[in-house]
Amino acid sequence: MSRRIRFALALVLVSFALTASACADASGPSGVCDNNNPVTCH
């Protein structure tokens, strides 16, 4: 039973990490150059 709980917890953590990563990608620089923020200008 303990192994099943650990597996479920690991699955939740991996799912959370993937979701956080996807959100970070989506909210990153959009390719539009912002003159006030030179970091977004390539």
Buried (B, 14 or more C-beta within 10 A) or exposed (E): EEEEEEEEEEEEEEEEEEEEEEEEEEEEEEEEEEEEEEEBEE
